Amino acid sequence: MQRLLERHLAFAYANSPREHVHALDVDRLIDPTITFFSARDAGGVLLGVGALKEIDAEHGEIKSMHTAELARRAWVGGAMLRHIVKVARERSYTGLSLETGIGPVFAAAQSLYKRAGFTECEPFGEYTRNPHSVCMTMSLR
């Protein structure tokens, strides 16, 4: 799991300016406001990860979603996203938001989120309006 998270961080730093990388490392993922998920195949091979951060009692944020290269285009990202949305609904969140990068390397992620019903929104929390990232949100009402 550590290696996949390290690849996720390396990807983020390779494709975004340092000050606009918001991916979480292992130490920050163990925060009590964060629930971490992993997807594995029947043989136990790690296929993807994702996390749900509680912003407040009604709002969650998707953090550090990443699919292993061998599992890309195999619907692992969609399954992880559906699971996180399901957990957010079970927690009675009324909204779920995220931040992701801009540019061709982030197009697949943005497309996944848009297909799931996320729309672009104003920056929230620590995020700022900038040319390197986009914030998205989805109502769970």
C-alpha positions, 0 to 999 in steps of 0.5 A: 500500500505504501508503494501505491501511495508513494506513486500517487504522491510522485504523480502529483508532484510530477504534474502540479507545482509543489504548492498545489499538491494536496495529495496526502501521504501515509502520515496524514491519512491516519488522521481521525477525520479520514477513513481510508479504503483499498481495493484488491483483487481476489488474490489480494493484489492492491488495485486502488486506494481512496479516502473520505475526509470529514469536513464537518458533520454534513460534508465530506471530501474525497482524498488521495484516490489512485488506481494502480497502473495494472488496474487502469481502465478496469473500472477500479476507480469507478468502484472506489468512487461509488464506495466512497459516495455510498459511505458518505450517504450512510454518514448522512452527509449532504455534500461531497467535494474534491480537488483535482489537477488540471491538464491532460494527465488529470482528464481521466479523473475529471471525467470519472468525477463528472460521470458520477455527478460531480460539478465544478464549484468554488474552492473550499477549505484550504483550496484556492482559485488557481490555474493548476486545480479544480474543485468539484462537488456533488449534492447527496440530498 
